[in-house]
Amino acid sequence: MANFHTYKTKVYYEDTDAGGIVYYAKYLHFIERARTEMIYDRLKLNHKNLKDDFNAIFVVRECNVKYHKSANFEDNLDVCTHVFKKTPVRLNLIQEVKREKEILVTAQVELAVVDSNGSINKLPKDLLEKI
């Protein structure tokens, strides 16, 4: 399975400032949703199942965002997530927010796997292989 996932979304009025331009923090919402959908699609589990069945919770350890161009009200966007490194305790991702083929935002995100007490936990091998 390729380590690439695409999530499609649209810019709504609530995502924009008074000028109809996407507010910078909203891109974090878009990339979070994209990561969640990737987990749902790849693992066939939701976050509640991961926590209840495997005591595994993904948390953002680091996020570096570069803003290249702005999205606007009613733009259709693709959020492309590429897993470029994975270990049982960490996932490293590149996420790009695109309008058609134009890259608007790039984020490097590191996720850690923790248990319900906040301690580092290992993702089971069979789940890690699906990501």
DODO-902360 format. One record per residue: residue number from 1; residue in three letters; y, z, x of N, C-alpha, C, O, CB in turn. Coordinates in pm, 1 decimal. Glycine has a CB too. Layout:
REM residues N
PATOR_NUM_Ala_Y_Z_X_Y_Z_X_Y_Z_X_Y_Z_X_Y_Z_X .
...
END
This chain:
REM residues 131
PATOR_1_Met_-118.4_0.0_84.8_0.0_0.0_0.0_124.7_0.0_89.3_133.5_78.8_183.5_-0.2_123.3_-96.5 .
PATOR_2_Ala_218.3_-85.7_60.8_342.2_-93.6_138.7_423.3_33.9_121.3_421.7_96.4_15.3_425.8_-216.6_96.6 .
PATOR_3_Asn_493.2_70.8_225.8_576.4_191.5_221.1_717.1_157.7_173.1_816.1_195.4_235.7_582.3_259.0_359.8 .
PATOR_4_Phe_724.3_86.3_61.6_851.6_37.9_8.4_847.2_50.7_-143.1_746.2_18.3_-205.5_879.5_-110.2_51.8 .
PATOR_5_His_955.1_97.4_-201.7_962.0_115.1_-346.6_1102.1_78.0_-394.0_1200.6_107.1_-326.1_926.5_261.5_-387.4 .
PATOR_6_Thr_1111.1_13.6_-510.5_1241.2_-22.9_-566.7_1258.2_41.0_-703.2_1169.4_34.4_-788.2_1255.8_-176.1_-576.9 .
PATOR_7_Tyr_1373.4_102.7_-722.9_1412.0_163.9_-849.4_1536.8_91.2_-898.6_1632.5_73.9_-823.2_1437.6_318.8_-833.8 .
PATOR_8_Lys_1535.8_49.3_-1023.0_1648.9_-22.4_-1081.2_1729.2_71.9_-1171.2_1673.4_152.2_-1245.8_1600.2_-146.1_-1161.4 .
PATOR_9_Thr_1861.6_59.6_-1161.7_1949.3_140.2_-1245.5_2075.7_60.6_-1274.7_2098.8_-45.8_-1217.2_1983.4_275.9_-1177.3 .
PATOR_10_Lys_2155.1_113.2_-1363.2_2280.7_50.8_-1401.2_2391.0_154.5_-1387.0_2367.4_273.7_-1406.8_2274.7_-5.8_-1546.5 .
PATOR_11_Val_2510.9_109.8_-1352.8_2625.0_200.1_-1341.3_2684.2_221.5_-1480.9_2724.2_126.3_-1547.9_2732.6_143.0_-1242.4 .
PATOR_12_Tyr_2689.1_346.7_-1522.9_2746.6_383.9_-1651.0_2886.7_440.8_-1630.0_2924.3_477.3_-1518.6_2656.4_485.9_-1723.8 .
PATOR_13_Tyr_2961.3_447.5_-1736.4_3098.6_498.5_-1729.9_3104.5_635.9_-1664.6_3195.2_664.5_-1586.4_3159.2_505.2_-1869.8 .
PATOR_14_Glu_3007.4_720.7_-1696.8_3005.3_857.3_-1642.0_2988.2_860.2_-1489.9_3016.4_962.1_-1426.9_2893.3_937.1_-1706.6 .
PATOR_15_Asp_2942.4_749.5_-1430.1_2922.0_742.0_-1285.7_3048.7_704.6_-1209.8_3050.3_706.2_-1086.7_2813.9_642.2_-1254.7 .
PATOR_16_Thr_3155.1_671.1_-1283.0_3272.4_612.4_-1218.9_3395.9_702.4_-1225.3_3402.4_799.4_-1300.8_3303.8_480.0_-1282.7 .
PATOR_17_Asp_3492.9_665.3_-1142.6_3622.3_732.0_-1148.4_3711.5_654.8_-1246.2_3664.4_563.7_-1314.2_3688.3_740.9_-1006.0 .
PATOR_18_Ala_3837.2_690.2_-1253.2_3928.6_627.3_-1348.5_3946.5_477.8_-1324.3_3986.5_404.5_-1414.7_4062.8_695.3_-1342.7 .
PATOR_19_Gly_3916.8_432.1_-1201.5_3931.1_290.6_-1169.7_3804.8_209.4_-1192.2_3801.6_89.9_-1163.0_3973.7_275.8_-1028.5 .
PATOR_20_Gly_3699.8_274.0_-1244.6_3575.1_202.9_-1269.5_3487.2_185.9_-1146.0_3393.0_106.6_-1146.7_3605.4_69.2_-1326.4 .
PATOR_21_Ile_3518.3_260.6_-1039.9_3440.9_255.6_-915.9_3348.3_376.8_-911.1_3388.1_487.2_-948.4_3534.7_252.0_-790.6 .
PATOR_22_Val_3225.2_356.2_-865.5_3128.6_466.1_-860.1_3180.7_576.0_-768.2_3218.0_550.8_-653.6_2990.1_415.7_-811.5 .
PATOR_23_Tyr_3182.4_698.2_-820.6_3221.5_817.0_-745.9_3117.8_840.0_-635.8_2997.8_829.8_-661.2_3233.6_942.2_-840.0 .
PATOR_24_Tyr_3162.6_870.8_-514.6_3074.5_873.9_-397.9_2951.8_964.0_-415.1_2843.8_928.5_-367.9_3152.4_919.2_-278.2 .
PATOR_25_Ala_2964.9_1077.8_-480.3_2853.2_1171.4_-494.8_2746.0_1120.0_-590.4_2631.7_1165.4_-585.0_2904.2_1305.4_-543.3 .
PATOR_26_Lys_2781.1_1026.8_-676.8_2683.2_972.2_-771.7_2571.8_896.1_-700.6_2461.0_885.2_-753.2_2752.5_880.1_-871.9 .
PATOR_27_Tyr_2600.3_843.1_-581.2_2495.3_773.2_-506.4_2381.7_868.3_-470.8_2266.3_826.5_-461.2_2553.0_709.8_-378.7 .
PATOR_28_Leu_2414.0_996.0_-451.3_2308.4_1094.8_-425.5_2217.9_1109.5_-547.6_2097.5_1130.7_-533.0_2369.9_1231.7_-388.0 .
PATOR_29_His_2274.3_1098.5_-667.2_2194.5_1101.7_-789.5_2101.4_980.2_-793.8_1983.0_992.1_-825.2_2286.2_1104.8_-915.0 .
PATOR_30_Phe_2157.0_864.0_-761.8_2076.4_740.9_-765.1_1959.5_748.0_-667.2_1847.4_710.8_-701.7_2163.8_619.0_-732.7 .
PATOR_31_Ile_1985.2_795.8_-545.0_1876.3_798.7_-447.0_1774.0_908.5_-478.8_1655.7_894.2_-447.9_1932.9_819.7_-306.2 .
PATOR_32_Glu_1819.9_1017.6_-540.5_1726.2_1123.0_-584.1_1632.5_1069.4_-691.3_1511.5_1091.1_-685.0_1803.1_1246.6_-637.8 .
PATOR_33_Arg_1688.1_999.3_-789.6_1604.4_940.7_-895.4_1504.7_841.2_-836.3_1389.1_835.5_-878.2_1692.2_870.9_-1002.0 .
PATOR_34_Ala_1550.1_763.9_-739.8_1461.9_664.9_-676.8_1345.7_733.6_-605.5_1232.0_687.3_-614.5_1540.9_577.6_-577.2 .
PATOR_35_Arg_1372.9_843.3_-534.7_1265.0_916.9_-467.1_1168.0_974.8_-568.7_1046.6_969.7_-549.1_1322.6_1029.6_-379.0 .
PATOR_36_Thr_1220.8_1029.4_-676.6_1134.9_1085.9_-781.0_1045.4_978.6_-841.1_925.4_1000.2_-857.8_1219.7_1151.6_-891.0 .
PATOR_37_Glu_1102.2_864.4_-873.5_1022.4_755.3_-930.8_918.5_703.9_-832.1_808.6_666.0_-872.5_1113.2_640.4_-974.6 .
PATOR_38_Met_951.7_702.1_-703.1_853.8_662.1_-602.2_734.5_758.2_-603.5_619.3_715.1_-597.9_918.9_658.3_-461.6 .
PATOR_39_Ile_762.6_887.2_-610.8_655.1_987.1_-613.9_571.0_969.0_-739.5_448.1_972.0_-732.7_712.9_1130.8_-607.9 .
PATOR_40_Tyr_635.8_950.4_-854.1_561.4_928.0_-978.0_472.7_804.6_-967.9_355.8_807.9_-1006.5_657.5_913.5_-1095.9 .
PATOR_41_Asp_529.1_695.1_-915.3_454.5_569.4_-906.7_341.0_576.1_-805.4_230.3_530.1_-833.0_548.1_455.9_-870.6 .
PATOR_42_Arg_367.7_632.8_-689.2_267.8_632.9_-581.3_158.4_737.3_-601.4_40.4_709.3_-580.4_335.9_657.0_-448.3 .
PATOR_43_Leu_197.8_856.4_-641.8_101.3_966.8_-652.1_41.2_980.0_-791.1_-59.7_1048.0_-809.9_167.6_1096.8_-614.1 .
PATOR_44_Lys_103.9_914.5_-888.5_61.2_928.0_-1028.9_66.8_1073.8_-1073.5_-12.3_1119.3_-1156.1_-81.8_872.5_-1047.8 .
PATOR_45_Leu_164.2_1145.6_-1015.3_188.2_1286.4_-1047.4_337.9_1305.7_-1064.7_417.8_1227.9_-1012.5_131.5_1381.6_-936.0 .
PATOR_46_Asn_375.5_1409.6_-1138.1_516.4_1445.1_-1141.3_536.2_1570.2_-1054.8_440.2_1626.1_-1001.8_565.5_1469.2_-1288.7 .
PATOR_47_His_660.4_1612.4_-1041.7_689.7_1727.0_-954.7_623.7_1855.3_-1004.8_583.1_1939.2_-924.5_840.5_1747.6_-944.1 .
PATOR_48_Lys_612.6_1871.1_-1135.6_546.8_1989.7_-1190.7_398.9_1992.4_-1151.2_346.6_2097.2_-1113.3_561.1_1992.9_-1344.6 .
PATOR_49_Asn_331.1_1876.3_-1160.0_190.9_1868.7_-1117.3_176.2_1901.1_-968.9_84.9_1973.6_-929.2_133.8_1729.2_-1146.2 .
PATOR_50_Leu_266.0_1847.4_-887.7_259.6_1874.8_-743.1_270.7_2024.2_-715.9_197.8_2079.4_-633.5_371.4_1799.2_-668.3 .
PATOR_51_Lys_362.9_2088.3_-786.3_382.5_2232.0_-765.7_264.6_2311.9_-819.8_211.4_2398.7_-750.7_512.2_2278.5_-832.5 .
PATOR_52_Asp_223.5_2283.1_-943.4_117.7_2361.6_-1007.4_-20.0_2338.2_-944.5_-96.6_2432.8_-926.5_112.0_2328.8_-1155.2 .
PATOR_53_Asp_-51.4_2213.5_-911.4_-186.1_2179.1_-863.6_-201.9_2186.8_-712.2_-311.7_2212.8_-663.0_-221.5_2041.1_-909.1 .
PATOR_54_Phe_-92.4_2164.4_-636.8_-101.7_2158.4_-491.2_-6.0_2254.0_-420.1_-4.0_2259.9_-297.2_-75.1_2018.2_-445.0 .
PATOR_55_Asn_73.3_2328.9_-497.2_174.5_2419.9_-442.4_262.5_2346.3_-340.2_293.7_2399.0_-233.5_106.7_2543.5_-376.4 .
PATOR_56_Ala_301.3_2223.4_-375.7_381.9_2139.1_-287.3_511.0_2099.5_-359.1_509.6_2050.7_-472.1_302.3_2012.4_-243.0 .
PATOR_57_Ile_621.7_2122.2_-289.7_753.6_2088.3_-342.8_827.4_2011.0_-233.6_831.2_2054.4_-118.4_834.1_2217.7_-387.2 .
PATOR_58_Phe_885.8_1897.1_-269.3_966.6_1821.5_-174.4_1110.5_1871.8_-180.9_1169.1_1881.0_-288.7_959.7_1668.6_-204.1 .
PATOR_59_Val_1166.9_1904.3_-64.4_1306.5_1944.9_-57.8_1376.8_1858.7_46.8_1317.0_1818.3_146.6_1319.8_2096.9_-23.8 .
PATOR_60_Val_1504.0_1831.8_22.1_1581.1_1754.4_118.1_1617.0_1845.4_234.8_1680.4_1949.3_216.8_1708.9_1693.6_52.5 .
PATOR_61_Arg_1576.3_1805.6_352.6_1608.0_1879.8_475.1_1733.5_1824.4_540.4_1813.4_1898.3_597.9_1490.4_1874.4_573.9 .
PATOR_62_Glu_1749.5_1692.7_530.5_1864.8_1627.2_591.3_1894.9_1498.6_516.7_1803.5_1429.7_471.4_1840.0_1598.7_741.1 .
PATOR_63_Cys_2022.1_1466.3_504.0_2064.3_1343.1_437.3_2191.1_1291.9_505.3_2293.3_1360.3_509.2_2088.4_1366.8_284.2 .
PATOR_64_Asn_2182.3_1171.6_558.2_2296.7_1108.3_624.4_2329.6_981.6_546.1_2247.8_889.8_539.8_2266.1_1075.9_776.6 .
PATOR_65_Val_2447.4_975.7_486.9_2484.2_865.7_397.8_2597.9_784.4_458.7_2696.2_839.5_508.2_2524.8_919.4_258.8 .
PATOR_66_Lys_2582.5_651.6_454.2_2689.4_559.8_496.4_2727.6_474.8_376.2_2643.0_413.3_311.3_2644.2_469.3_617.9 .
PATOR_67_Tyr_2856.6_473.3_348.6_2910.0_395.9_236.9_2969.2_265.9_291.9_3064.3_269.0_369.9_3017.7_477.8_157.5 .
PATOR_68_His_2913.0_152.6_251.4_2957.4_23.3_301.4_3054.2_-45.3_204.3_3159.1_-95.3_244.9_2837.2_-66.3_327.1 .
PATOR_69_Lys_3017.8_-47.0_76.6_3099.6_-109.2_-27.7_3080.5_-30.1_-156.4_2985.5_47.0_-169.7_3061.7_-260.4_-48.1 .
PATOR_70_Ser_3171.1_-50.0_-250.0_3165.1_24.3_-376.1_3089.6_-52.8_-483.2_3093.6_-175.7_-488.6_3305.5_56.5_-425.1 .
PATOR_71_Ala_3021.1_22.3_-567.9_2965.2_-32.6_-691.4_3066.6_-7.5_-801.7_3152.1_80.4_-790.8_2825.4_31.5_-726.2 .
PATOR_72_Asn_3055.7_-85.8_-907.9_3152.2_-78.9_-1017.1_3081.6_-58.4_-1150.8_2961.3_-80.6_-1164.7_3237.7_-206.1_-1021.3 .
PATOR_73_Phe_3161.1_-15.4_-1248.0_3112.1_3.9_-1384.3_3033.3_-118.5_-1430.2_3078.7_-232.2_-1417.1_3229.1_31.5_-1480.6 .
PATOR_74_Glu_2914.5_-92.7_-1484.1_2821.2_-190.2_-1539.9_2750.1_-277.2_-1436.8_2682.9_-373.2_-1474.8_2893.7_-277.8_-1634.1 .
PATOR_75_Asp_2762.5_-246.9_-1307.5_2681.3_-317.3_-1207.7_2535.2_-279.1_-1225.9_2503.6_-165.6_-1261.6_2729.0_-284.3_-1063.1 .
PATOR_76_Asn_2447.2_-373.9_-1201.2_2304.1_-347.4_-1194.0_2269.5_-324.3_-1047.5_2302.9_-405.2_-960.9_2219.8_-465.5_-1255.4 .
PATOR_77_Leu_2202.2_-212.8_-1021.3_2171.8_-173.9_-883.8_2022.1_-160.2_-861.6_1946.7_-125.3_-952.4_2241.6_-43.3_-849.2 .
PATOR_78_Asp_1981.2_-188.2_-739.2_1846.0_-159.3_-692.8_1858.0_-52.4_-585.2_1942.1_-62.2_-495.8_1773.5_-288.7_-638.4 .
PATOR_79_Val_1773.7_49.4_-594.6_1766.9_150.3_-489.5_1632.2_131.5_-422.0_1527.4_160.4_-479.8_1784.7_297.6_-546.2 .
PATOR_80_Cys_1636.6_82.9_-299.9_1514.6_53.2_-223.8_1485.3_169.3_-130.2_1571.0_210.9_-52.3_1528.8_-80.1_-143.6 .
PATOR_81_Thr_1364.2_220.7_-138.6_1322.3_334.0_-56.4_1211.4_288.7_35.1_1110.1_235.0_-9.8_1276.3_453.5_-143.5 .
PATOR_82_His_1230.8_310.3_163.2_1131.7_274.3_264.7_1089.0_401.4_337.8_1172.6_471.3_395.1_1189.0_168.2_365.3 .
PATOR_83_Val_959.3_431.3_335.9_905.1_545.4_410.4_876.5_495.1_551.1_785.5_414.6_570.9_774.5_605.4_341.8 .
PATOR_84_Phe_954.2_542.3_650.1_930.5_491.6_785.0_853.4_588.9_873.2_807.3_551.6_981.1_1061.3_458.5_850.1 .
PATOR_85_Lys_839.2_713.0_828.2_758.3_809.5_902.0_709.4_914.1_802.8_784.2_958.2_715.5_839.4_875.5_1019.3 .
PATOR_86_Lys_583.4_953.3_817.1_530.7_1058.3_729.7_431.4_1143.7_806.2_351.5_1094.1_885.7_464.3_997.7_604.2 .
PATOR_87_Thr_438.5_1272.6_780.0_343.2_1369.1_832.2_305.1_1458.7_714.5_367.5_1449.2_608.8_403.1_1452.2_953.7 .
PATOR_88_Pro_206.9_1543.8_729.0_171.4_1632.2_617.1_284.2_1725.5_572.0_280.5_1776.4_460.0_52.7_1714.8_655.3 .
PATOR_89_Val_383.8_1748.3_657.3_491.9_1841.8_623.1_628.4_1775.9_606.6_724.9_1842.5_569.2_501.6_1947.3_728.6 .
PATOR_90_Arg_637.8_1644.3_634.3_768.5_1579.6_633.2_758.6_1431.4_601.2_664.4_1363.5_642.0_837.0_1598.5_766.4 .
PATOR_91_Leu_858.7_1382.1_526.7_873.5_1238.5_500.9_1012.1_1196.5_548.0_1111.5_1263.3_519.4_852.6_1204.5_348.4 .
PATOR_92_Asn_1017.5_1085.3_620.3_1145.6_1029.2_662.1_1164.0_895.8_591.2_1077.1_808.7_595.5_1152.8_1012.0_817.7 .
PATOR_93_Leu_1279.4_881.6_525.6_1305.4_766.3_441.2_1436.8_699.7_478.3_1530.0_763.6_527.0_1306.7_807.2_294.9 .
PATOR_94_Ile_1441.4_569.2_453.7_1567.0_495.4_450.5_1581.8_449.4_306.5_1490.7_388.5_250.5_1569.3_373.4_553.8 .
PATOR_95_Gln_1696.3_478.4_246.7_1722.6_435.7_110.3_1849.0_350.7_109.8_1951.7_388.3_166.3_1736.7_557.7_14.7 .
PATOR_96_Glu_1838.9_235.3_44.7_1952.8_145.6_33.8_1984.6_121.5_-112.9_1896.1_93.2_-193.5_1925.2_12.3_106.2 .
PATOR_97_Val_2111.7_133.2_-145.6_2159.1_99.3_-279.3_2218.2_-40.9_-267.5_2309.1_-65.1_-188.2_2265.5_205.1_-334.6 .
PATOR_98_Lys_2164.2_-133.4_-348.8_2204.8_-273.2_-339.7_2253.9_-325.3_-474.2_2208.7_-282.4_-580.4_2089.0_-358.9_-289.4 .
PATOR_99_Arg_2346.5_-417.9_-466.2_2388.5_-497.3_-581.3_2347.5_-639.3_-544.9_2405.0_-701.8_-455.8_2546.7_-484.2_-612.5 .
PATOR_100_Glu_2246.0_-688.9_-616.5_2179.7_-813.6_-578.9_2128.7_-795.6_-435.9_2046.9_-706.3_-413.6_2277.5_-938.4_-590.7 .
PATOR_101_Lys_2171.2_-873.2_-340.1_2121.7_-857.3_-202.1_2221.2_-785.3_-111.9_2195.9_-766.5_7.1_2089.3_-993.3_-142.4 .
PATOR_102_Glu_2334.9_-744.9_-169.3_2441.7_-681.4_-93.0_2416.4_-530.4_-81.3_2403.3_-461.1_-182.2_2579.0_-708.4_-159.4 .
PATOR_103_Ile_2409.8_-480.4_42.1_2388.3_-337.1_65.4_2520.6_-263.6_47.7_2619.1_-293.3_115.3_2329.3_-311.2_207.9 .
PATOR_104_Leu_2521.3_-167.1_-44.4_2640.9_-88.1_-72.9_2638.1_46.2_-0.3_2739.5_91.1_53.2_2654.7_-65.8_-223.3 .
PATOR_105_Val_2521.3_109.6_0.9_2506.4_243.4_58.8_2372.3_250.8_130.0_2271.6_199.3_81.2_2517.5_354.4_-50.8 .
PATOR_106_Thr_2372.3_315.1_245.4_2248.9_340.1_319.5_2237.5_490.3_342.3_2333.7_555.1_383.6_2246.5_261.7_455.7 .
PATOR_107_Ala_2119.3_545.3_315.1_2096.0_688.4_338.0_1968.6_707.9_418.1_1864.7_649.5_387.3_2087.4_765.2_204.0 .
PATOR_108_Gln_1977.5_790.2_520.6_1858.9_835.6_592.8_1829.8_975.3_541.1_1913.7_1064.9_549.7_1879.6_833.8_750.6 .
PATOR_109_Val_1709.8_992.8_487.2_1674.5_1119.0_421.7_1546.6_1174.0_482.9_1449.0_1101.7_502.4_1657.6_1099.6_268.6 .
PATOR_110_Glu_1549.1_1302.8_512.7_1428.0_1370.6_557.7_1390.2_1473.9_452.9_1469.4_1561.3_417.9_1448.1_1437.1_697.9 .
PATOR_111_Leu_1267.5_1462.0_403.6_1214.4_1557.0_306.7_1114.5_1648.2_374.8_1034.8_1603.0_457.0_1149.0_1484.2_187.6 .
PATOR_112_Ala_1118.2_1775.5_341.6_1018.3_1870.6_389.4_930.2_1908.4_270.6_973.7_1905.1_155.5_1085.6_1997.7_454.0 .
PATOR_113_Val_806.8_1944.2_300.6_714.0_1991.7_197.8_706.2_2142.8_211.8_670.9_2194.6_317.8_571.1_1924.7_211.4 .
PATOR_114_Val_739.5_2213.7_103.4_732.8_2359.3_103.8_647.2_2406.8_-13.0_618.6_2331.6_-106.2_874.3_2421.0_96.3 .
PATOR_115_Asp_607.2_2533.3_-5.5_533.7_2592.5_-117.1_632.0_2664.0_-208.9_752.8_2660.9_-185.6_424.1_2690.7_-66.4 .
PATOR_116_Ser_580.9_2727.7_-312.0_667.6_2791.9_-411.1_745.8_2910.6_-354.5_839.1_2958.7_-418.9_585.0_2837.9_-528.6 .
PATOR_117_Asn_709.3_2958.5_-235.5_783.9_3065.5_-168.7_887.5_3011.3_-70.9_961.8_3088.1_-9.9_688.2_3157.8_-95.3 .
PATOR_118_Gly_892.7_2878.1_-55.9_987.5_2817.3_36.5_937.0_2803.7_178.5_1012.2_2764.9_267.9_1111.7_2895.7_37.7 .
PATOR_119_Ser_808.4_2835.7_200.7_749.2_2821.2_334.1_693.9_2680.1_350.7_651.4_2617.0_253.9_637.2_2926.4_356.9 .
PATOR_120_Ile_695.0_2631.7_473.7_640.1_2499.1_502.2_495.3_2492.9_453.8_417.3_2586.1_473.6_648.8_2466.5_654.5 .
PATOR_121_Asn_461.5_2381.3_390.1_327.5_2360.9_336.5_285.2_2219.3_370.8_369.9_2131.5_386.9_322.7_2385.9_182.0 .
PATOR_122_Lys_157.1_2196.4_382.1_105.7_2062.8_412.6_67.0_1991.2_284.1_3.2_2048.0_195.5_-15.4_2071.0_507.9 .
PATOR_123_Leu_107.3_1865.5_276.6_65.3_1780.0_166.8_-78.4_1738.4_192.7_-110.4_1697.8_304.4_158.7_1655.5_151.8 .
PATOR_124_Pro_-166.8_1747.1_92.7_-305.2_1705.6_114.3_-314.3_1561.6_164.0_-235.1_1476.3_124.1_-385.0_1720.9_-14.3 .
PATOR_125_Lys_-410.8_1535.4_250.8_-426.2_1405.4_315.2_-434.6_1291.3_215.1_-372.8_1186.8_235.3_-549.0_1405.4_402.1 .
PATOR_126_Asp_-510.8_1309.7_106.5_-525.6_1201.1_8.0_-393.8_1167.5_-59.6_-370.0_1051.1_-91.7_-628.7_1239.0_-97.7 .
PATOR_127_Leu_-306.8_1266.6_-82.4_-175.3_1240.0_-140.0_-83.9_1172.1_-38.3_-10.9_1078.7_-71.6_-111.6_1370.2_-189.9 .
PATOR_128_Leu_-88.6_1220.1_85.8_-4.7_1162.9_190.7_-36.1_1013.9_209.8_54.4_933.0_230.6_-24.8_1239.5_323.3 .
PATOR_129_Glu_-162.7_979.2_202.6_-203.0_838.9_221.7_-149.8_747.5_110.7_-133.0_627.7_133.3_-355.5_828.8_227.8 .
PATOR_130_Lys_-123.4_801.4_-7.9_-74.4_720.9_-120.0_75.3_691.8_-110.4_126.1_599.7_-174.4_-104.0_791.5_-250.9 .
PATOR_131_Ile_144.3_770.9_-30.4_290.4_753.0_-19.5_320.2_638.1_76.8_436.7_606.1_100.5_360.0_885.0_29.2 .
END
